[in-house]
């Protein structure tokens, strides 16, 4: 059982910054690909950013150059540094940990609201 707890969300003005954190409950965290997701207009969750166990990253086109994902394996924690925030970034952000199709876990989400 892997438990993920997100934190760091809040209200920020457009152009501001936030850093989200996701803490995992188990030391095997280091083997997992970690990611951040948010709902698309149809409410299905879409990828924002991912980072593999080897440190390779992937970003949605809409956040490239503004968001940075990183991980600190010794603390079982993944971060999402968000800068130059836009109102359209407003969403609940979910943390995800994936080892393979049989090991796929989600956090409960943290609300990010960007005002214009």
Secondary structure, 3 states (H helix, E strand, C coil): CCCEEEECCEEEECCCCEEEEEEECCHHHHHCEEEEEEECCCCCEEEEEEECCCCCEEECCCCCCCEEEEEEHHHCEEEEEECCCCHHHCEEEEEEEEEECCEEEECCCEEEEEEC
